[in-house]
């Protein structure tokens, strides 16, 4: 698995975890869901940042896009695929 594939996968997991957190907040608001998915989302967000730094190859736009919550991983992956 190369860096951009990992970034795409991590970006999708980050987005899905954010949607679960917001869905839980908007509907039933179970604390168990928030306490399980919240730390998972935080770890995936940090993994997206580290992976974006590894894939960036000196392009600041890639890791700056990774800072955007929820969709940053997907945006950074798209920017990393473009030629330098």
C-alpha positions in Angstrom: 0.0 0.0 0.0 1.5 3.3 -1.0 1.1 6.6 0.8 -1.8 8.0 -1.3 -3.8 4.8 -0.9 -3.3 5.0 2.8 -4.3 8.6 2.8 -7.4 7.9 0.9 -8.4 5.1 3.3 -7.6 7.2 6.4 -9.6 10.1 4.9 -12.6 7.9 4.3 -12.5 6.5 7.9 -12.1 10.1 9.2 -15.1 11.3 7.3 -17.2 8.3 8.4 -16.3 8.7 12.0 -17.2 12.4 11.9 -20.6 11.5 10.3 -21.2 8.9 13.0 -20.4 11.5 15.7 -22.6 14.1 14.2 -25.4 11.6 13.5 -25.2 10.5 17.2 -25.3 14.1 18.3 -28.3 15.0 16.1 -30.4 11.9 17.1 -30.0 9.8 20.2 -26.8 11.2 21.7 -25.6 8.0 23.4 -22.5 8.7 25.4 -21.2 5.2 24.7 -21.0 6.0 21.0 -19.3 9.3 21.6 -16.8 7.8 24.0 -15.9 5.0 21.5 -15.9 6.9 18.2 -14.5 10.2 19.5 -11.0 8.9 20.4 -11.0 6.8 17.2 -11.7 9.9 15.2 -8.9 11.7 17.0 -6.4 8.9 16.3 -7.4 8.8 12.6 -7.1 12.5 12.3 -3.6 12.4 13.6 -2.8 9.5 11.3 -4.0 11.5 8.4 -1.7 14.4 9.4 1.3 12.1 9.7 0.6 10.3 6.4 0.1 13.6 4.6 3.5 14.8 5.9 5.1 11.6 4.6 3.4 11.9 1.2 3.8 15.7 0.8 7.4 15.6 -0.6 7.9 19.2 0.1 4.5 20.4 -1.1 3.0 22.5 1.7 -0.5 22.4 0.1 -0.8 18.6 0.8 -0.3 18.7 4.6 -2.1 22.1 4.9 -5.2 20.5 3.3 -4.9 17.6 5.8 -5.6 20.0 8.6 -9.2 20.5 7.5 -11.4 18.5 9.8 -13.5 15.6 8.3 -12.5 16.0 4.7 -8.9 17.0 5.0 -7.5 13.5 4.3 -9.5 13.2 1.1 -8.4 16.7 -0.1 -4.8 16.0 0.8 -4.9 12.7 -1.1 -6.2 14.4 -4.2 -3.6 17.1 -4.0 -0.8 14.5 -3.5 -1.8 12.7 -6.7 -1.2 15.9 -8.8 2.2 16.2 -10.3 4.6 18.6 -8.5 
